[in-house]
Amino acid sequence: MVSPPPFQPVTVEHAVREYLRDIERAVTGGSLSPRTAATYHRDLAEFTVLAGGSTVLNSLTPQDLDDIVLAYSAQPDKRFTKRPKPPPHPGESPIGRGPSTTARFRQSISRLFSASLRLGYLEANPFPDTRVRPRSTGLTSSARKAPTLETAEALLDITVGTRPNREDRSMLPQRDTAILRLLLEVGLRVGELCALDRTDLRIRDHVPWVLVRHGKGGKERDVPLSQGTYEVIGEWLELPRPTPPASTSEWDVKDAQRALFVSYRGRRLRPRNVQDMIARYARQLPPELRRHITPHSLRHAAATILLSSGAADARLVQTLLGHANLATTGVYLDVTDTAVADAVARHPLARGNKPHQRHQPPH
């Protein structure tokens, strides 16, 4: 048995730097996706700021770590630097990071400390003694994370009825309708959607499919499309495409020619473009349907609508979303109090008379 390395006090900055080197090795070896590595980089950069880069890692107590997690959760979401994150529901006050984001940040730090203990940077790991452990709301929360079917339908109606006031953007409603249908019908990740090429569309056994080549962890999967969505995409591809600016590099021009979706400037669509587009349409929803909608919440909606409508079971939703295990899929399936009550009401034993009455012998 290999003995542990001798204790070596190091600063937070040093420990983070060494741990991120291991992360990059994992990416190079194919055991970790670049996107997950980017999340570690972002979380640990914030941890370094909150803890102090020159602080000795071994000096941090469980209480210090709790304070750092609380400070992180109270800060505004860095994705909304130009304008504050809107409240989760109309009439409510804006909030900081949500419990899921905070829990992910806490997990990133926990893994840093576990690795540091193995390297001899800690005398003992303080993380098991921390008290602040944010959790997402339970499955029976009455406030849904995903837009409802009614909200999704209203969102699509807005895109179809939009008439841009600029000639160079006249094709955008057709593009936006195709994008929203892809997000709502098959739950693509926004990065997967932006990476799609024209050649990823194909017909197999009279069914339209799209090849998702850049799934999480570098995995590929084929996703079937409805005939209506396939036709909307086809109509978008038949429209004249915007020409990239003269200053655009040759590589970007060729990339835009391959891309399934491009911006009004003629370049391949980026996740931020999709986020802004969805936010713009969401602001036009009726007040009773208006809520903070993101590409990821539409992925939630796709899963929940498929399951609640009976169109697919959890296993099929798992395959569609590209999850490695069913437990991950469960996070995307919103279950409300009403849905649970309806399920009990439909239980075979809940129908008709009481059991002892059904088995009474005839007179």
Short mmCIF file of the C-alpha atoms (twelve columns), coordinates in Angstrom:
data_MODEL
# 
_entry.id   MODEL 
# 
loop_
_atom_site.group_PDB 
_atom_site.id 
_atom_site.type_symbol 
_atom_site.label_atom_id 
_atom_site.label_alt_id 
_atom_site.label_comp_id 
_atom_site.label_asym_id 
_atom_site.label_seq_id 
_atom_site.Cartn_x 
_atom_site.Cartn_y 
_atom_site.Cartn_z 
_atom_site.pdbx_PDB_model_num 
ATOM 1   C CA . MET A 1   0.000   0.000   0.000   1 
ATOM 2   C CA . VAL A 2   1.365   3.408   -1.022  1 
ATOM 3   C CA . SER A 3   1.744   5.776   1.933   1 
ATOM 4   C CA . PRO A 4   0.162   9.232   1.615   1 
ATOM 5   C CA . PRO A 5   2.481   12.111  0.725   1 
ATOM 6   C CA . PRO A 6   3.777   14.260  3.591   1 
ATOM 7   C CA . PHE A 7   1.744   17.350  4.476   1 
ATOM 8   C CA . GLN A 8   2.780   20.390  2.448   1 
ATOM 9   C CA . PRO A 9   0.957   23.678  3.172   1 
ATOM 10  C CA . VAL A 10  0.119   25.540  -0.034  1 
ATOM 11  C CA . THR A 11  -2.003  28.543  -0.969  1 
ATOM 12  C CA . VAL A 12  -5.485  28.311  -2.432  1 
ATOM 13  C CA . GLU A 13  -4.127  29.614  -5.730  1 
ATOM 14  C CA . HIS A 14  -1.463  26.881  -5.880  1 
ATOM 15  C CA . ALA A 15  -3.925  24.093  -5.033  1 
ATOM 16  C CA . VAL A 16  -6.409  25.282  -7.645  1 
ATOM 17  C CA . ARG A 17  -3.700  25.548  -10.301 1 
ATOM 18  C CA . GLU A 18  -2.486  21.992  -9.658  1 
ATOM 19  C CA . TYR A 19  -6.019  20.592  -9.614  1 
ATOM 20  C CA . LEU A 20  -6.908  22.293  -12.902 1 
ATOM 21  C CA . ARG A 21  -3.841  20.692  -14.474 1 
ATOM 22  C CA . ASP A 22  -5.342  17.312  -13.580 1 
ATOM 23  C CA . ILE A 23  -8.624  18.459  -15.117 1 
ATOM 24  C CA . GLU A 24  -6.872  19.312  -18.377 1 
ATOM 25  C CA . ARG A 25  -5.190  15.911  -18.401 1 
ATOM 26  C CA . ALA A 26  -8.603  14.285  -18.029 1 
ATOM 27  C CA . VAL A 27  -9.867  16.281  -21.015 1 
ATOM 28  C CA . THR A 28  -6.867  15.251  -23.104 1 
ATOM 29  C CA . GLY A 29  -7.400  11.620  -22.111 1 
ATOM 30  C CA . GLY A 30  -11.057 11.777  -23.104 1 
ATOM 31  C CA . SER A 31  -12.489 11.052  -19.638 1 
ATOM 32  C CA . LEU A 32  -13.868 14.585  -19.189 1 
ATOM 33  C CA . SER A 33  -15.632 16.883  -21.641 1 
ATOM 34  C CA . PRO A 34  -14.167 20.341  -22.395 1 
ATOM 35  C CA . ARG A 35  -17.463 21.912  -21.330 1 
ATOM 36  C CA . THR A 36  -17.311 20.270  -17.893 1 
ATOM 37  C CA . ALA A 37  -13.684 21.355  -17.557 1 
ATOM 38  C CA . ALA A 38  -14.716 24.930  -18.367 1 
ATOM 39  C CA . THR A 39  -17.248 24.768  -15.531 1 
ATOM 40  C CA . TYR A 40  -14.505 23.669  -13.090 1 
ATOM 41  C CA . HIS A 41  -12.300 26.527  -14.265 1 
ATOM 42  C CA . ARG A 42  -15.105 29.047  -13.759 1 
ATOM 43  C CA . ASP A 43  -16.178 27.739  -10.339 1 
ATOM 44  C CA . LEU A 44  -12.646 27.487  -8.965  1 
ATOM 45  C CA . ALA A 45  -11.732 30.937  -10.258 1 
ATOM 46  C CA . GLU A 46  -14.608 32.334  -8.198  1 
ATOM 47  C CA . PHE A 47  -13.602 30.208  -5.225  1 
ATOM 48  C CA . THR A 48  -10.069 31.638  -5.417  1 
ATOM 49  C CA . VAL A 49  -11.462 35.168  -5.304  1 
ATOM 50  C CA . LEU A 50  -13.858 34.440  -2.431  1 
ATOM 51  C CA . ALA A 51  -11.323 32.486  -0.357  1 
ATOM 52  C CA . GLY A 52  -8.334  34.658  -1.225  1 
ATOM 53  C CA . GLY A 53  -5.623  33.316  -3.508  1 
ATOM 54  C CA . SER A 54  -2.874  33.776  -0.897  1 
ATOM 55  C CA . THR A 55  -4.856  32.025  1.855   1 
ATOM 56  C CA . VAL A 56  -3.310  28.755  3.042   1 
ATOM 57  C CA . LEU A 57  -5.694  26.026  1.941   1 
ATOM 58  C CA . ASN A 58  -5.228  24.033  5.140   1 
ATOM 59  C CA . SER A 59  -6.336  27.032  7.245   1 
ATOM 60  C CA . LEU A 60  -9.887  27.029  5.841   1 
ATOM 61  C CA . THR A 61  -12.443 25.695  8.317   1 
ATOM 62  C CA . PRO A 62  -15.864 24.163  7.608   1 
ATOM 63  C CA . GLN A 63  -17.388 27.479  8.702   1 
ATOM 64  C CA . ASP A 64  -15.176 29.354  6.222   1 
ATOM 65  C CA . LEU A 65  -16.362 27.074  3.416   1 
ATOM 66  C CA . ASP A 66  -20.000 27.565  4.432   1 
ATOM 67  C CA . ASP A 67  -19.512 31.337  4.290   1 
ATOM 68  C CA . ILE A 68  -17.905 31.066  0.848   1 
ATOM 69  C CA . VAL A 69  -20.808 28.992  -0.528  1 
ATOM 70  C CA . LEU A 70  -23.328 31.452  0.936   1 
ATOM 71  C CA . ALA A 71  -21.431 34.404  -0.552  1 
ATOM 72  C CA . TYR A 72  -21.398 32.687  -3.943  1 
ATOM 73  C CA . SER A 73  -25.145 31.984  -3.856  1 
ATOM 74  C CA . ALA A 74  -25.949 35.611  -2.968  1 
ATOM 75  C CA . GLN A 75  -24.085 37.034  -5.964  1 
ATOM 76  C CA . PRO A 76  -25.965 37.778  -9.206  1 
ATOM 77  C CA . ASP A 77  -25.680 35.262  -12.003 1 
ATOM 78  C CA . LYS A 78  -22.607 36.163  -14.068 1 
ATOM 79  C CA . ARG A 79  -24.439 35.144  -17.244 1 
ATOM 80  C CA . PHE A 80  -26.492 38.321  -16.898 1 
ATOM 81  C CA . THR A 81  -23.783 40.976  -16.683 1 
ATOM 82  C CA . LYS A 82  -25.452 43.519  -18.976 1 
ATOM 83  C CA . ARG A 83  -28.830 43.324  -17.289 1 
ATOM 84  C CA . PRO A 84  -29.870 41.721  -14.003 1 
ATOM 85  C CA . LYS A 85  -31.337 38.251  -13.946 1 
ATOM 86  C CA . PRO A 86  -35.140 38.585  -14.043 1 
ATOM 87  C CA . PRO A 87  -37.223 37.217  -11.169 1 
ATOM 88  C CA . PRO A 88  -38.361 33.581  -11.469 1 
ATOM 89  C CA . HIS A 89  -41.994 34.675  -11.607 1 
ATOM 90  C CA . PRO A 90  -43.687 38.049  -12.304 1 
ATOM 91  C CA . GLY A 91  -43.964 40.200  -9.221  1 
ATOM 92  C CA . GLU A 92  -41.106 38.541  -7.335  1 
ATOM 93  C CA . SER A 93  -37.759 40.120  -6.518  1 
ATOM 94  C CA . PRO A 94  -34.630 39.168  -8.484  1 
ATOM 95  C CA . ILE A 95  -32.496 36.570  -6.744  1 
ATOM 96  C CA . GLY A 96  -28.895 35.425  -6.805  1 
ATOM 97  C CA . ARG A 97  -27.715 32.037  -7.939  1 
ATOM 98  C CA . GLY A 98  -30.240 29.239  -7.734  1 
ATOM 99  C CA . PRO A 99  -29.814 26.159  -5.524  1 
ATOM 100 C CA . SER A 100 -28.734 23.936  -8.434  1 
ATOM 101 C CA . THR A 101 -25.995 26.358  -9.504  1 
ATOM 102 C CA . THR A 102 -24.826 26.771  -5.905  1 
ATOM 103 C CA . ALA A 103 -24.814 23.001  -5.384  1 
ATOM 104 C CA . ARG A 104 -22.653 22.594  -8.491  1 
ATOM 105 C CA . PHE A 105 -20.223 25.244  -7.194  1 
ATOM 106 C CA . ARG A 106 -20.043 23.452  -3.845  1 
ATOM 107 C CA . GLN A 107 -19.333 20.146  -5.588  1 
ATOM 108 C CA . SER A 108 -16.492 21.716  -7.570  1 
ATOM 109 C CA . ILE A 109 -14.882 22.889  -4.332  1 
ATOM 110 C CA . SER A 110 -15.468 19.524  -2.669  1 
ATOM 111 C CA . ARG A 111 -13.574 17.756  -5.439  1 
ATOM 112 C CA . LEU A 112 -10.742 20.273  -5.158  1 
ATOM 113 C CA . PHE A 113 -10.397 19.462  -1.449  1 
ATOM 114 C CA . SER A 114 -10.554 15.700  -2.022  1 
ATOM 115 C CA . ALA A 115 -7.765  15.961  -4.588  1 
ATOM 116 C CA . SER A 116 -5.747  18.265  -2.317  1 
ATOM 117 C CA . LEU A 117 -5.970  15.758  0.532   1 
ATOM 118 C CA . ARG A 118 -4.522  13.044  -1.722  1 
ATOM 119 C CA . LEU A 119 -1.678  15.386  -2.737  1 
ATOM 120 C CA . GLY A 120 -0.781  16.203  0.871   1 
ATOM 121 C CA . TYR A 121 -1.993  19.807  0.778   1 
ATOM 122 C CA . LEU A 122 -4.366  19.175  3.705   1 
ATOM 123 C CA . GLU A 123 -3.971  17.602  7.116   1 
ATOM 124 C CA . ALA A 124 -7.688  16.751  7.053   1 
ATOM 125 C CA . ASN A 125 -10.565 17.450  4.681   1 
ATOM 126 C CA . PRO A 126 -12.949 19.995  6.265   1 
ATOM 127 C CA . PHE A 127 -15.724 19.470  3.729   1 
ATOM 128 C CA . PRO A 128 -17.604 16.602  5.461   1 
ATOM 129 C CA . ASP A 129 -18.223 18.958  8.418   1 
ATOM 130 C CA . THR A 130 -19.810 21.778  6.397   1 
ATOM 131 C CA . ARG A 131 -23.465 22.591  7.055   1 
ATOM 132 C CA . VAL A 132 -24.554 24.589  3.984   1 
ATOM 133 C CA . ARG A 133 -25.760 22.030  1.466   1 
ATOM 134 C CA . PRO A 134 -28.107 23.660  -1.064  1 
ATOM 135 C CA . ARG A 135 -30.635 21.408  -2.701  1 
ATOM 136 C CA . SER A 136 -33.021 21.951  -5.571  1 
ATOM 137 C CA . THR A 137 -36.705 22.143  -4.799  1 
ATOM 138 C CA . GLY A 138 -38.473 18.797  -4.447  1 
ATOM 139 C CA . LEU A 139 -40.341 17.040  -7.212  1 
ATOM 140 C CA . THR A 140 -43.694 18.172  -5.856  1 
ATOM 141 C CA . SER A 141 -42.861 21.865  -5.925  1 
ATOM 142 C CA . SER A 142 -45.850 23.811  -7.208  1 
ATOM 143 C CA . ALA A 143 -43.591 26.250  -9.040  1 
ATOM 144 C CA . ARG A 144 -42.572 24.469  -12.238 1 
ATOM 145 C CA . LYS A 145 -39.117 24.936  -13.668 1 
ATOM 146 C CA . ALA A 146 -40.221 24.269  -17.236 1 
ATOM 147 C CA . PRO A 147 -42.639 26.275  -19.370 1 
ATOM 148 C CA . THR A 148 -46.043 24.619  -19.650 1 
ATOM 149 C CA . LEU A 149 -47.497 23.261  -22.883 1 
ATOM 150 C CA . GLU A 150 -49.688 26.368  -23.059 1 
ATOM 151 C CA . THR A 151 -46.654 28.634  -22.740 1 
ATOM 152 C CA . ALA A 152 -44.747 26.642  -25.364 1 
ATOM 153 C CA . GLU A 153 -47.638 26.901  -27.839 1 
ATOM 154 C CA . ALA A 154 -47.971 30.638  -27.214 1 
ATOM 155 C CA . LEU A 155 -44.226 31.087  -27.779 1 
ATOM 156 C CA . LEU A 156 -44.453 29.344  -31.160 1 
ATOM 157 C CA . ASP A 157 -47.485 31.424  -32.124 1 
ATOM 158 C CA . ILE A 158 -45.503 34.616  -31.489 1 
ATOM 159 C CA . THR A 159 -42.638 33.549  -33.768 1 
ATOM 160 C CA . VAL A 160 -45.016 32.592  -36.586 1 
ATOM 161 C CA . GLY A 161 -46.832 35.918  -36.344 1 
ATOM 162 C CA . THR A 162 -43.711 38.115  -36.119 1 
ATOM 163 C CA . ARG A 163 -43.015 40.495  -38.994 1 
ATOM 164 C CA . PRO A 164 -39.553 42.130  -38.749 1 
ATOM 165 C CA . ASN A 165 -39.371 45.797  -39.710 1 
ATOM 166 C CA . ARG A 166 -36.017 45.353  -41.435 1 
ATOM 167 C CA . GLU A 167 -35.575 43.655  -44.783 1 
ATOM 168 C CA . ASP A 168 -32.276 42.045  -43.797 1 
ATOM 169 C CA . ARG A 169 -34.049 40.236  -40.942 1 
ATOM 170 C CA . SER A 170 -37.164 39.072  -42.769 1 
ATOM 171 C CA . MET A 171 -36.002 35.444  -42.639 1 
ATOM 172 C CA . LEU A 172 -35.593 35.357  -38.862 1 
ATOM 173 C CA . PRO A 173 -39.146 34.291  -37.870 1 
ATOM 174 C CA . GLN A 174 -38.784 31.164  -40.020 1 
ATOM 175 C CA . ARG A 175 -35.412 30.397  -38.447 1 
ATOM 176 C CA . ASP A 176 -36.674 31.099  -34.930 1 
ATOM 177 C CA . THR A 177 -39.723 28.873  -35.411 1 
ATOM 178 C CA . ALA A 178 -37.471 26.009  -36.505 1 
ATOM 179 C CA . ILE A 179 -35.169 26.543  -33.511 1 
ATOM 180 C CA . LEU A 180 -38.007 26.638  -30.978 1 
ATOM 181 C CA . ARG A 181 -39.580 23.515  -32.439 1 
ATOM 182 C CA . LEU A 182 -36.270 21.652  -32.148 1 
ATOM 183 C CA . LEU A 183 -35.780 22.753  -28.552 1 
ATOM 184 C CA . LEU A 184 -39.376 22.007  -27.529 1 
ATOM 185 C CA . GLU A 185 -39.896 18.748  -29.429 1 
ATOM 186 C CA . VAL A 186 -36.626 16.894  -28.907 1 
ATOM 187 C CA . GLY A 187 -34.929 18.839  -26.102 1 
ATOM 188 C CA . LEU A 188 -31.605 19.643  -27.760 1 
ATOM 189 C CA . ARG A 189 -28.997 21.414  -25.668 1 
ATOM 190 C CA . VAL A 190 -28.352 24.905  -26.995 1 
ATOM 191 C CA . GLY A 191 -24.727 24.006  -27.777 1 
ATOM 192 C CA . GLU A 192 -25.874 20.936  -29.698 1 
ATOM 193 C CA . LEU A 193 -28.333 23.026  -31.690 1 
ATOM 194 C CA . CYS A 194 -25.763 25.673  -32.629 1 
ATOM 195 C CA . ALA A 195 -23.270 22.992  -33.735 1 
ATOM 196 C CA . LEU A 196 -25.696 21.414  -36.231 1 
ATOM 197 C CA . ASP A 197 -24.692 21.412  -39.911 1 
ATOM 198 C CA . ARG A 198 -26.973 21.144  -42.924 1 
ATOM 199 C CA . THR A 199 -25.598 17.681  -43.621 1 
ATOM 200 C CA . ASP A 200 -26.780 16.475  -40.196 1 
ATOM 201 C CA . LEU A 201 -30.336 16.282  -41.546 1 
ATOM 202 C CA . ARG A 202 -31.236 12.998  -43.216 1 
ATOM 203 C CA . ILE A 203 -34.203 10.765  -44.058 1 
ATOM 204 C CA . ARG A 204 -34.133 7.147   -42.867 1 
ATOM 205 C CA . ASP A 205 -37.012 4.730   -43.445 1 
ATOM 206 C CA . HIS A 206 -39.197 7.682   -44.446 1 
ATOM 207 C CA . VAL A 207 -38.546 9.370   -41.086 1 
ATOM 208 C CA . PRO A 208 -36.547 12.629  -40.795 1 
ATOM 209 C CA . TRP A 209 -33.609 12.478  -38.372 1 
ATOM 210 C CA . VAL A 210 -30.927 14.880  -37.195 1 
ATOM 211 C CA . LEU A 211 -27.470 13.703  -36.158 1 
ATOM 212 C CA . VAL A 212 -26.295 15.378  -32.965 1 
ATOM 213 C CA . ARG A 213 -22.530 15.134  -33.349 1 
ATOM 214 C CA . HIS A 214 -21.478 17.289  -30.421 1 
ATOM 215 C CA . GLY A 215 -23.403 15.891  -27.476 1 
ATOM 216 C CA . LYS A 216 -22.218 16.108  -23.876 1 
ATOM 217 C CA . GLY A 217 -18.981 14.195  -23.410 1 
ATOM 218 C CA . GLY A 218 -18.441 14.131  -27.172 1 
ATOM 219 C CA . LYS A 219 -21.182 11.518  -27.676 1 
ATOM 220 C CA . GLU A 220 -23.227 11.323  -30.864 1 
ATOM 221 C CA . ARG A 221 -26.900 10.409  -31.125 1 
ATOM 222 C CA . ASP A 222 -29.607 10.358  -33.791 1 
ATOM 223 C CA . VAL A 223 -32.779 12.254  -32.954 1 
ATOM 224 C CA . PRO A 224 -36.031 11.810  -34.912 1 
ATOM 225 C CA . LEU A 225 -37.952 14.893  -36.043 1 
ATOM 226 C CA . SER A 226 -41.646 15.381  -36.612 1 
ATOM 227 C CA . GLN A 227 -42.627 15.946  -40.213 1 
ATOM 228 C CA . GLY A 228 -43.820 19.448  -39.348 1 
ATOM 229 C CA . THR A 229 -40.482 20.448  -37.820 1 
ATOM 230 C CA . TYR A 230 -38.579 18.938  -40.743 1 
ATOM 231 C CA . GLU A 231 -40.665 20.989  -43.180 1 
ATOM 232 C CA . VAL A 232 -40.167 24.206  -41.199 1 
ATOM 233 C CA . ILE A 233 -36.383 23.641  -41.249 1 
ATOM 234 C CA . GLY A 234 -36.571 22.948  -44.986 1 
ATOM 235 C CA . GLU A 235 -38.412 26.226  -45.563 1 
ATOM 236 C CA . TRP A 236 -35.713 28.069  -43.594 1 
ATOM 237 C CA . LEU A 237 -32.973 26.489  -45.709 1 
ATOM 238 C CA . GLU A 238 -34.705 27.595  -48.908 1 
ATOM 239 C CA . LEU A 239 -34.596 31.261  -47.881 1 
ATOM 240 C CA . PRO A 240 -31.663 33.499  -48.946 1 
ATOM 241 C CA . ARG A 241 -29.000 33.408  -46.243 1 
ATOM 242 C CA . PRO A 242 -27.413 36.606  -44.939 1 
ATOM 243 C CA . THR A 243 -23.926 37.355  -46.248 1 
ATOM 244 C CA . PRO A 244 -21.207 37.606  -43.571 1 
ATOM 245 C CA . PRO A 245 -19.422 40.991  -43.282 1 
ATOM 246 C CA . ALA A 246 -16.384 41.528  -45.491 1 
ATOM 247 C CA . SER A 247 -14.132 41.403  -42.423 1 
ATOM 248 C CA . THR A 248 -15.195 37.806  -41.633 1 
ATOM 249 C CA . SER A 249 -12.352 35.289  -41.827 1 
ATOM 250 C CA . GLU A 250 -12.366 32.627  -44.527 1 
ATOM 251 C CA . TRP A 251 -12.775 29.885  -41.917 1 
ATOM 252 C CA . ASP A 252 -15.860 31.589  -40.424 1 
ATOM 253 C CA . VAL A 253 -17.380 32.049  -43.883 1 
ATOM 254 C CA . LYS A 254 -16.993 28.338  -44.661 1 
ATOM 255 C CA . ASP A 255 -18.289 27.449  -41.192 1 
ATOM 256 C CA . ALA A 256 -21.385 29.578  -41.794 1 
ATOM 257 C CA . GLN A 257 -21.975 27.834  -45.117 1 
ATOM 258 C CA . ARG A 258 -22.010 24.478  -43.310 1 
ATOM 259 C CA . ALA A 259 -24.130 25.663  -40.387 1 
ATOM 260 C CA . LEU A 260 -27.801 24.758  -40.147 1 
ATOM 261 C CA . PHE A 261 -28.606 28.041  -38.392 1 
ATOM 262 C CA . VAL A 262 -26.924 31.422  -38.837 1 
ATOM 263 C CA . SER A 263 -27.426 34.873  -37.334 1 
ATOM 264 C CA . TYR A 264 -28.762 37.830  -39.291 1 
ATOM 265 C CA . ARG A 265 -25.103 38.782  -39.782 1 
ATOM 266 C CA . GLY A 266 -24.516 35.532  -41.659 1 
ATOM 267 C CA . ARG A 267 -22.330 33.778  -39.074 1 
ATOM 268 C CA . ARG A 268 -22.982 30.459  -37.346 1 
ATOM 269 C CA . LEU A 269 -25.459 30.956  -34.532 1 
ATOM 270 C CA . ARG A 270 -23.991 31.067  -31.018 1 
ATOM 271 C CA . PRO A 271 -25.674 30.023  -27.740 1 
ATOM 272 C CA . ARG A 272 -25.900 33.646  -26.637 1 
ATOM 273 C CA . ASN A 273 -27.795 34.490  -29.846 1 
ATOM 274 C CA . VAL A 274 -30.355 31.805  -29.027 1 
ATOM 275 C CA . GLN A 275 -30.677 32.964  -25.416 1 
ATOM 276 C CA . ASP A 276 -31.337 36.546  -26.498 1 
ATOM 277 C CA . MET A 277 -33.834 35.443  -29.150 1 
ATOM 278 C CA . ILE A 278 -35.852 33.377  -26.680 1 
ATOM 279 C CA . ALA A 279 -35.819 36.174  -24.094 1 
ATOM 280 C CA . ARG A 280 -37.113 38.605  -26.724 1 
ATOM 281 C CA . TYR A 281 -40.076 36.382  -27.583 1 
ATOM 282 C CA . ALA A 282 -40.731 35.542  -23.908 1 
ATOM 283 C CA . ARG A 283 -41.246 39.246  -23.159 1 
ATOM 284 C CA . GLN A 284 -44.121 39.239  -25.661 1 
ATOM 285 C CA . LEU A 285 -46.041 36.446  -23.910 1 
ATOM 286 C CA . PRO A 286 -49.336 37.291  -22.179 1 
ATOM 287 C CA . PRO A 287 -48.800 38.296  -18.514 1 
ATOM 288 C CA . GLU A 288 -50.316 35.077  -17.188 1 
ATOM 289 C CA . LEU A 289 -47.850 32.979  -19.220 1 
ATOM 290 C CA . ARG A 290 -44.809 35.205  -18.924 1 
ATOM 291 C CA . ARG A 291 -41.828 33.813  -17.051 1 
ATOM 292 C CA . HIS A 292 -38.051 33.594  -17.278 1 
ATOM 293 C CA . ILE A 293 -37.453 31.249  -20.218 1 
ATOM 294 C CA . THR A 294 -34.054 29.980  -21.339 1 
ATOM 295 C CA . PRO A 295 -32.952 27.372  -23.894 1 
ATOM 296 C CA . HIS A 296 -32.335 24.974  -21.008 1 
ATOM 297 C CA . SER A 297 -35.831 25.486  -19.581 1 
ATOM 298 C CA . LEU A 298 -37.204 24.548  -23.012 1 
ATOM 299 C CA . ARG A 299 -35.212 21.304  -22.723 1 
ATOM 300 C CA . HIS A 300 -37.022 20.736  -19.426 1 
ATOM 301 C CA . ALA A 301 -40.314 21.504  -21.164 1 
ATOM 302 C CA . ALA A 302 -39.643 18.985  -23.945 1 
ATOM 303 C CA . ALA A 303 -39.040 16.204  -21.422 1 
ATOM 304 C CA . THR A 304 -41.978 17.075  -19.189 1 
ATOM 305 C CA . ILE A 305 -44.481 17.529  -22.028 1 
ATOM 306 C CA . LEU A 306 -43.489 14.229  -23.627 1 
ATOM 307 C CA . LEU A 307 -43.891 12.374  -20.345 1 
ATOM 308 C CA . SER A 308 -47.074 14.062  -19.070 1 
ATOM 309 C CA . SER A 309 -48.851 13.707  -22.431 1 
ATOM 310 C CA . GLY A 310 -48.103 9.983   -22.596 1 
ATOM 311 C CA . ALA A 311 -46.172 10.454  -25.847 1 
ATOM 312 C CA . ALA A 312 -43.078 8.820   -24.296 1 
ATOM 313 C CA . ASP A 313 -41.996 7.061   -21.130 1 
ATOM 314 C CA . ALA A 314 -38.950 7.987   -19.059 1 
ATOM 315 C CA . ARG A 315 -36.679 5.558   -20.961 1 
ATOM 316 C CA . LEU A 316 -37.542 7.115   -24.315 1 
ATOM 317 C CA . VAL A 317 -37.054 10.603  -22.908 1 
ATOM 318 C CA . GLN A 318 -33.651 9.482   -21.621 1 
ATOM 319 C CA . THR A 319 -32.635 8.363   -25.122 1 
ATOM 320 C CA . LEU A 320 -33.970 11.540  -26.710 1 
ATOM 321 C CA . LEU A 321 -32.124 13.866  -24.336 1 
ATOM 322 C CA . GLY A 322 -28.894 11.868  -24.568 1 
ATOM 323 C CA . HIS A 323 -28.558 11.017  -20.876 1 
ATOM 324 C CA . ALA A 324 -26.249 8.227   -19.802 1 
ATOM 325 C CA . ASN A 325 -28.552 7.144   -16.982 1 
ATOM 326 C CA . LEU A 326 -32.192 7.475   -16.015 1 
ATOM 327 C CA . ALA A 327 -31.434 9.305   -12.773 1 
ATOM 328 C CA . THR A 328 -30.191 12.306  -14.755 1 
ATOM 329 C CA . THR A 329 -33.377 12.323  -16.811 1 
ATOM 330 C CA . GLY A 330 -35.430 12.518  -13.628 1 
ATOM 331 C CA . VAL A 331 -34.008 15.964  -12.900 1 
ATOM 332 C CA . TYR A 332 -35.594 17.236  -16.116 1 
ATOM 333 C CA . LEU A 333 -39.065 15.878  -15.423 1 
ATOM 334 C CA . ASP A 334 -41.166 18.406  -13.538 1 
ATOM 335 C CA . VAL A 335 -43.834 16.821  -11.372 1 
ATOM 336 C CA . THR A 336 -46.473 19.042  -9.788  1 
ATOM 337 C CA . ASP A 337 -48.872 18.460  -6.911  1 
ATOM 338 C CA . THR A 338 -51.717 18.289  -9.421  1 
ATOM 339 C CA . ALA A 339 -49.966 15.636  -11.499 1 
ATOM 340 C CA . VAL A 340 -49.360 13.484  -8.426  1 
ATOM 341 C CA . ALA A 341 -52.980 13.842  -7.300  1 
ATOM 342 C CA . ASP A 342 -54.253 12.948  -10.787 1 
ATOM 343 C CA . ALA A 343 -52.040 9.839   -10.830 1 
ATOM 344 C CA . VAL A 344 -53.530 8.617   -7.550  1 
ATOM 345 C CA . ALA A 345 -57.042 9.330   -8.835  1 
ATOM 346 C CA . ARG A 346 -56.325 7.152   -11.895 1 
ATOM 347 C CA . HIS A 347 -55.030 4.254   -9.778  1 
ATOM 348 C CA . PRO A 348 -57.061 1.107   -10.610 1 
ATOM 349 C CA . LEU A 349 -57.816 0.493   -6.932  1 
ATOM 350 C CA . ALA A 350 -59.191 4.025   -6.559  1 
ATOM 351 C CA . ARG A 351 -62.013 3.461   -9.035  1 
ATOM 352 C CA . GLY A 352 -65.540 2.341   -8.264  1 
ATOM 353 C CA . ASN A 353 -66.681 1.114   -4.871  1 
ATOM 354 C CA . LYS A 354 -64.575 0.222   -1.866  1 
ATOM 355 C CA . PRO A 355 -62.840 -3.159  -2.140  1 
ATOM 356 C CA . HIS A 356 -64.996 -4.854  0.516   1 
ATOM 357 C CA . GLN A 357 -68.139 -3.779  -1.301  1 
ATOM 358 C CA . ARG A 358 -67.032 -5.205  -4.650  1 
ATOM 359 C CA . HIS A 359 -66.638 -8.698  -3.316  1 
ATOM 360 C CA . GLN A 360 -69.979 -9.000  -1.549  1 
ATOM 361 C CA . PRO A 361 -71.884 -12.081 -2.773  1 
ATOM 362 C CA . PRO A 362 -75.068 -11.405 -4.767  1 
ATOM 363 C CA . HIS A 363 -78.363 -11.632 -2.877  1 
# 
